[in-house]
Amino acid sequence: MKSVQICLNSIDKVKSFVNDISKFDCDFDLVSGRYVIDAKSIMGIFSLDLSKPIELNIHANDGAEEVLATLQPYLV
């Protein structure tokens, strides 16, 4: 598992983020405080406090470099 900090501070960013990570077969979790939600769930993302960076856990055994390259616009 790999952990990174991301920033999703606009509706357009959330939509493009979900579209980008939905292309991958691995699981993604967003952690904000005590809440852990599926990062592929747009409704779940909007239930979080998006005003500050959120921790993204990537559960990928291989291909993590490709995932990180795709996530570059969102990384803090």
C-alpha positions in Angstrom: 0.0 0.0 0.0 1.2 3.5 -0.8 -0.1 6.7 0.8 -0.1 10.2 -0.7 -1.7 13.5 0.1 -4.0 15.0 -2.5 -6.1 18.2 -2.8 -9.6 18.1 -4.3 -10.7 21.7 -3.7 -13.2 22.1 -6.6 -16.1 20.1 -8.1 -14.3 19.8 -11.4 -11.2 18.4 -9.7 -13.3 15.8 -7.9 -15.0 14.7 -11.2 -11.7 14.4 -13.1 -10.1 12.6 -10.1 -12.8 10.0 -10.0 -12.7 9.5 -13.8 -8.9 9.1 -13.7 -8.7 6.5 -10.9 -11.7 4.6 -12.2 -9.4 3.4 -15.0 -7.4 1.3 -12.6 -8.4 -2.1 -11.2 -6.8 -1.6 -7.7 -8.6 -0.2 -4.7 -8.3 3.4 -3.4 -9.3 4.8 0.0 -9.6 8.4 1.0 -8.8 9.0 4.7 -10.0 12.2 6.4 -9.8 12.2 10.2 -11.7 9.1 11.3 -13.5 8.7 8.0 -12.4 6.2 5.3 -14.3 6.1 2.0 -13.9 4.5 -1.4 -12.1 7.0 -3.5 -14.0 5.9 -6.6 -17.3 7.1 -5.0 -18.0 10.7 -6.0 -20.8 10.9 -3.4 -18.4 9.7 -0.7 -15.8 12.3 -1.7 -18.4 15.1 -1.3 -19.1 13.9 2.2 -15.5 14.8 3.2 -14.0 18.2 4.2 -12.4 19.1 0.9 -10.9 22.4 2.2 -7.7 20.7 3.3 -5.5 17.9 1.8 -6.8 14.3 2.1 -4.8 11.1 2.5 -5.1 8.7 -0.4 -4.2 5.0 0.2 -3.4 3.1 -3.0 -3.8 -0.7 -2.7 -1.8 -1.7 -5.7 0.8 -4.5 -5.8 2.1 -3.5 -9.2 1.6 -0.5 -11.5 1.9 2.1 -8.6 4.1 4.3 -10.8 1.5 4.5 -13.5 -1.1 5.4 -10.8 1.1 8.1 -9.3 1.8 9.6 -12.8 -2.0 9.9 -13.4 -2.5 11.5 -10.0 0.2 14.1 -10.5 -2.3 17.0 -10.9 -3.9 16.2 -7.5 -0.8 15.6 -5.4 0.1 18.1 -2.6 
